[in-house]
Amino acid sequence: MNAQRTMTAAVLVEPGKFEVKQVAIPRIGPNDVLVKVSQIGICGTDIHMFHGRYAADALPLIPGHEFCGTIDAVGSDVTHLSVGTTVVADINIGCGNCYWCRRNEVLNCAEVSQIGIGRDGAFAEYVAVPARLVIPAPAEVAPEVLALTEPVGCVVRAAKKAGIGVGDSVVVLGAGPIGNLHVQMMRLVGAAPIIVFDLSTSRCEAALAAGADVIVTDPAKLKDAVLAATDGVGADFVIESVGNARLYSTAFDLIRKGGHVSFFGITGPQDTVDLPILGTVLHENGLKGSVAAMGEDMYQALKLLTHQRFDVKAFTGAVFPLAEIQEAFESLPKRSNDLKTQLRVS
């Protein structure tokens, strides 16, 4: 029955070009649900895809993975979810049985795919999701807030993977949307001081409003600012949230002896970093990679949003209808003060 119905979807047919058209509503299997999409955010990954810098071999594709909605239909074997329930979803689909899946490291699964990246996603009226990855959400929480669950889950996971805790000094490189969320997450785990670097004055000011203690816009002054804020020893942790190889190199120059670098920003596959091996060994420095929310990260992110632990006002002001998705993407460079752009679907 689903294959005979159609829906409106924004298909990225080639880099730089969306086509909003009628396509078949996705089929669901016995262990899947069909989600009617309410609101969806535009992620940095979506922007990379739009510009042909990521997953270009997957096109044409319906992108979109930061979504919320309501269950429209459930598969024949799904007994724990009901039609009409408000939901968000974990987008990482692994086999569920391998070593990596058991450890909640699903991106390392040999069979992994991601909704909206390797398979059709939620820039559409409906999206199919395995029922085991669907998370019921409070209906009273606004859709524009629920649509932030996935990016908030990403910073939750990064904080946990890095092991950042009370009183740890942290430098966040990049004050864009995800950098701002990193700042807010650092406040929640008790990090201090929180130092933010970005070339954009307005984004640094937004980071200051979000909880940063020190902001820096001049690269030449960054190291001195970090040393001044950390009693001359350097930062316990540096989070690279941009995806710039030069900033990754800078990160190692900002940590203290025994400090750690959190690898978060996605670079090109060819990018490398010159790692100071002897210093890393002798100073017992560390690094930890993290990129996507999985499993419990999503539940924790939803709980934090539900209880208003994140200030989301700066993330919910720019909303376009799905039909205007091309304009939404093309206008992004002119709207640098908008920390997040969302699409309203239903």
C-alpha positions as CSV (number, residue, x, y, z in Angstrom):
1,M,0.0,0.0,0.0
2,N,2.8,2.4,0.9
3,A,4.4,2.0,-2.5
4,Q,1.2,3.3,-4.2
5,R,1.1,6.5,-2.2
6,T,3.3,9.5,-2.9
7,M,4.8,12.2,-0.8
8,T,6.6,15.5,-1.4
9,A,10.4,15.2,-1.0
10,A,13.5,17.3,-1.6
11,V,15.9,15.2,-3.6
12,L,19.5,16.3,-3.9
13,V,19.9,15.3,-7.6
14,E,23.4,16.6,-7.9
15,P,25.7,18.9,-5.9
16,G,24.1,22.3,-5.5
17,K,20.7,21.3,-6.8
18,F,17.6,20.1,-5.0
19,E,14.4,19.1,-6.8
20,V,11.2,19.2,-4.7
21,K,8.9,16.5,-6.3
22,Q,6.5,13.7,-5.7
23,V,8.2,10.3,-4.9
24,A,6.9,7.1,-3.5
25,I,6.4,6.9,0.2
26,P,9.0,4.5,1.6
27,R,8.0,0.9,2.3
28,I,8.3,-0.3,5.8
29,G,9.2,-3.8,6.8
30,P,7.8,-5.7,9.7
31,N,10.3,-4.2,12.2
32,D,10.1,-0.6,10.9
33,V,8.0,2.4,11.5
34,L,6.9,5.2,9.1
35,V,7.5,8.6,10.6
36,K,5.5,11.7,9.4
37,V,8.2,14.4,9.5
38,S,7.3,17.6,11.4
39,Q,10.6,19.6,11.6
40,I,14.1,19.0,10.5
41,G,17.4,20.8,10.9
42,I,20.0,21.5,8.3
43,C,23.3,20.0,9.5
44,G,26.9,20.8,8.5
45,T,27.0,17.3,6.9
46,D,24.0,18.3,4.7
47,I,25.9,21.4,3.7
48,H,28.9,19.4,2.8
49,M,26.7,17.1,0.7
50,F,25.1,20.1,-1.0
51,H,28.5,21.4,-2.1
52,G,29.7,17.9,-3.3
53,R,32.3,17.5,-0.5
54,Y,30.7,14.5,1.1
55,A,28.8,11.4,0.0
56,A,28.6,12.6,-3.6
57,D,28.6,9.0,-4.8
58,A,25.2,8.5,-3.0
59,L,23.3,11.0,-5.1
60,P,20.5,11.3,-6.0
61,L,19.4,11.1,-2.4
62,I,16.9,12.6,0.0
63,P,19.2,14.0,2.8
64,G,18.1,15.0,6.2
65,H,18.8,13.4,9.6
66,E,18.0,16.0,12.4
67,F,14.3,15.3,12.5
68,C,11.2,14.8,14.7
69,G,7.7,13.7,13.8
70,T,4.9,11.4,14.6
71,I,4.4,7.7,13.8
72,D,2.2,7.3,10.8
73,A,2.4,3.5,10.5
74,V,4.1,0.6,12.3
75,G,5.4,-2.7,10.9
76,S,3.5,-5.9,11.6
77,D,6.0,-7.1,14.3
78,V,6.3,-3.7,16.1
79,T,4.4,-3.9,19.4
80,H,6.1,-1.2,21.6
81,L,5.2,1.8,19.5
82,S,1.9,3.3,18.4
83,V,0.6,5.4,15.6
84,G,0.4,9.1,16.6
85,T,3.3,9.0,19.0
86,T,5.8,11.9,18.8
87,V,9.3,10.6,18.1
88,V,12.9,11.4,17.3
89,A,15.3,8.8,16.0
90,D,18.9,7.5,16.1
91,I,20.0,7.6,12.5
92,N,22.8,5.0,12.7
93,I,21.7,1.6,11.4
94,G,24.1,-1.2,12.1
95,C,23.6,-5.0,12.1
96,G,22.9,-4.9,15.8
97,N,24.8,-8.1,16.5
98,C,28.5,-7.4,15.8
99,Y,31.3,-6.5,18.2
100,W,31.0,-2.8,17.3
101,C,27.2,-2.6,17.6
102,R,27.3,-4.3,21.0
103,R,29.7,-1.6,22.2
104,N,27.5,1.2,20.8
105,E,30.2,2.0,18.2
106,V,27.8,1.5,15.4
107,L,29.7,3.6,12.8
108,N,32.4,0.9,12.9
109,C,29.9,-1.8,11.9
110,A,30.7,-3.3,8.5
111,E,27.0,-3.0,7.5
112,V,26.4,0.5,8.8
113,S,24.2,3.0,7.0
114,Q,22.9,6.4,8.1
115,I,19.5,7.9,7.5
116,G,19.8,10.9,5.3
117,I,23.5,10.2,4.4
118,G,23.8,6.7,3.0
119,R,20.0,6.1,2.5
120,D,17.0,8.4,2.0
121,G,16.3,10.7,4.9
122,A,13.9,13.2,6.2
123,F,13.9,16.1,3.8
124,A,10.5,14.7,3.0
125,E,7.0,14.2,4.3
126,Y,7.8,10.7,5.5
127,V,10.8,8.7,6.5
128,A,11.2,5.0,7.2
129,V,13.1,4.1,10.4
130,P,13.9,0.8,12.1
131,A,11.6,0.6,15.2
132,R,14.5,-0.2,17.5
133,L,16.0,3.2,16.7
134,V,12.8,5.3,17.3
135,I,12.6,7.2,20.6
136,P,9.3,8.4,21.9
137,A,9.4,12.1,22.8
138,P,7.1,14.4,24.9
139,A,4.4,15.8,22.7
140,E,4.4,19.1,24.6
141,V,8.0,19.9,23.6
142,A,8.1,22.1,20.5
143,P,9.1,20.4,17.2
144,E,11.9,23.0,16.6
145,V,13.4,21.9,19.9
146,L,13.0,18.1,19.3
147,A,14.7,18.5,15.9
148,L,17.8,19.5,17.8
149,T,18.1,16.1,19.6
150,E,20.6,14.6,17.1
151,P,23.1,17.5,17.2
152,V,22.8,17.8,20.9
153,G,23.4,14.0,21.1
154,C,26.6,14.5,19.2
155,V,28.1,16.9,21.8
156,V,26.8,14.7,24.6
157,R,28.8,11.8,23.1
158,A,31.9,13.9,22.5
159,A,32.0,15.0,26.1
160,K,31.6,11.4,27.3
161,K,34.2,10.0,24.9
162,A,36.7,12.7,25.9
163,G,36.0,12.3,29.6
164,I,35.7,16.0,30.3
165,G,34.6,16.7,33.9
166,V,34.3,19.3,36.6
167,G,36.9,22.0,36.6
168,D,38.6,20.9,33.4
169,S,39.7,23.8,31.2
170,V,38.4,23.5,27.6
171,V,39.1,25.3,24.4
172,V,36.4,25.0,21.7
173,L,37.8,25.8,18.2
174,G,34.9,27.1,16.2
175,A,31.8,28.9,17.4
176,G,29.3,27.8,14.7
177,P,26.2,25.8,15.6
178,I,28.0,22.7,16.9
179,G,30.7,24.8,18.6
180,N,28.0,26.7,20.4
181,L,26.4,23.4,21.6
182,H,29.8,22.2,22.7
183,V,30.1,25.3,24.9
184,Q,26.7,24.6,26.4
185,M,27.6,21.0,27.0
186,M,30.9,22.0,28.7
187,R,28.9,24.2,31.1
188,L,26.7,21.2,31.9
189,V,29.6,19.0,32.8
190,G,31.2,21.7,34.9
191,A,34.2,22.6,32.7
192,A,36.0,25.8,33.6
193,P,37.3,28.0,32.1
194,I,35.7,27.6,28.6
195,I,37.7,29.4,25.9
196,V,36.2,29.8,22.4
197,F,38.0,30.7,19.2
198,D,36.3,31.8,16.0
199,L,37.1,34.4,13.3
200,S,33.5,35.6,13.5
201,T,32.9,38.2,16.2
202,S,29.1,37.7,16.2
203,R,29.5,33.9,16.7
204,C,32.0,34.4,19.5
205,E,29.6,36.8,21.2
206,A,26.8,34.1,20.8
207,A,29.2,31.7,22.4
208,L,29.8,34.1,25.3
209,A,26.1,34.4,25.8
210,A,25.9,30.5,25.7
211,G,28.4,30.2,28.6
212,A,31.9,30.7,27.3
213,D,34.3,32.5,29.7
214,V,36.8,33.8,27.2
215,I,36.4,34.5,23.5
216,V,39.2,35.0,20.9
217,T,38.9,36.2,17.3
218,D,42.5,36.9,16.5
219,P,44.5,33.7,15.7
220,A,47.8,35.5,16.7
221,K,46.4,36.0,20.2
222,L,44.9,32.6,20.8
223,K,47.8,30.8,22.5
224,D,48.5,33.7,24.8
225,A,44.8,33.9,25.7
226,V,44.7,30.2,26.5
227,L,47.8,30.4,28.7
228,A,46.5,33.4,30.5
229,A,43.2,31.6,31.3
230,T,44.9,28.4,32.5
231,D,47.6,29.8,34.8
232,G,50.2,29.4,32.1
233,V,49.9,25.6,31.7
234,G,47.6,25.2,28.7
235,A,44.2,23.6,28.3
236,D,43.1,20.3,29.7
237,F,41.1,19.6,26.5
238,V,40.8,21.2,23.1
239,I,37.7,20.4,20.9
240,E,38.1,21.0,17.2
241,S,34.6,21.5,15.9
242,V,35.3,23.0,12.5
243,G,36.9,20.3,10.4
244,N,40.1,22.3,9.5
245,A,43.4,20.5,9.4
246,R,45.3,23.6,10.4
247,L,43.1,24.0,13.5
248,Y,43.8,20.4,14.4
249,S,47.5,21.2,14.4
250,T,46.8,24.3,16.4
251,A,44.9,22.2,19.0
252,F,48.1,20.3,19.9
253,D,49.8,23.6,20.6
254,L,47.1,24.6,23.1
255,I,46.9,21.6,25.4
256,R,48.9,21.3,28.6
257,K,51.4,18.5,29.2
258,G,49.1,15.6,29.8
259,G,46.2,17.3,27.9
260,H,43.9,15.9,25.3
261,V,42.6,16.8,21.9
262,S,39.0,15.9,20.9
263,F,38.8,15.2,17.2
264,F,35.2,16.2,16.2
265,G,35.1,18.3,13.0
266,I,35.0,16.4,9.8
267,T,37.8,17.1,7.3
268,G,38.4,15.8,3.8
269,P,39.7,12.2,3.5
270,Q,43.1,13.4,2.3
271,D,43.7,15.7,5.3
272,T,46.4,14.8,7.8
273,V,47.9,16.3,11.0
274,D,51.6,16.4,11.9
275,L,51.5,14.9,15.3
276,P,54.4,15.6,17.7
277,I,55.1,12.0,18.6
278,L,57.9,12.4,21.2
279,G,56.1,15.2,23.0
280,T,52.8,13.2,22.9
281,V,54.6,10.2,24.5
282,L,56.6,12.1,27.0
283,H,53.8,14.4,28.1
284,E,51.2,11.5,28.0
285,N,48.9,13.5,25.8
286,G,45.8,11.9,24.3
287,L,43.3,12.2,21.5
288,K,39.8,10.9,21.1
289,G,37.6,10.9,18.0
290,S,33.8,11.4,18.1
291,V,31.3,12.3,15.4
292,A,27.7,11.1,15.8
293,A,25.2,10.4,18.5
294,M,24.3,6.7,19.0
295,G,22.1,4.8,21.3
296,E,22.0,6.2,24.9
297,D,23.5,9.5,23.6
298,M,20.2,10.3,21.9
299,Y,18.1,9.5,25.0
300,Q,20.3,11.7,27.2
301,A,20.1,14.5,24.6
302,L,16.3,14.3,24.6
303,K,16.2,14.4,28.3
304,L,18.5,17.5,28.5
305,L,16.3,19.3,25.9
306,T,13.1,18.3,27.5
307,H,14.3,19.8,30.8
308,Q,15.6,22.9,29.1
309,R,19.3,22.4,29.9
310,F,20.2,23.9,26.5
311,D,19.4,27.5,25.4
312,V,18.0,26.9,22.0
313,K,16.7,30.3,21.1
314,A,19.5,31.0,18.7
315,F,18.8,27.7,16.9
316,T,15.1,28.0,16.2
317,G,14.6,31.4,14.5
318,A,15.4,30.5,10.9
319,V,12.7,28.2,9.5
320,F,11.9,27.6,5.9
321,P,9.1,25.5,4.4
322,L,10.3,22.3,2.7
323,A,9.4,23.8,-0.7
324,E,12.0,26.5,-0.3
325,I,14.9,24.2,0.5
326,Q,17.0,25.5,-2.4
327,E,16.8,29.0,-1.1
328,A,17.4,27.9,2.5
329,F,20.7,26.3,1.4
330,E,21.8,29.0,-1.0
331,S,21.2,31.8,1.5
332,L,23.2,30.2,4.3
333,P,26.4,32.2,3.6
334,K,24.4,35.4,3.9
335,R,22.9,34.3,7.2
336,S,25.9,33.7,9.4
337,N,24.1,35.0,12.5
338,D,21.6,32.1,12.2
339,L,23.2,29.3,14.2
340,K,20.7,26.8,12.8
341,T,18.3,26.6,9.8
342,Q,15.4,24.3,10.0
343,L,12.7,23.2,7.6
344,R,9.1,22.8,8.5
345,V,7.5,19.9,6.8
346,S,4.1,19.4,8.6
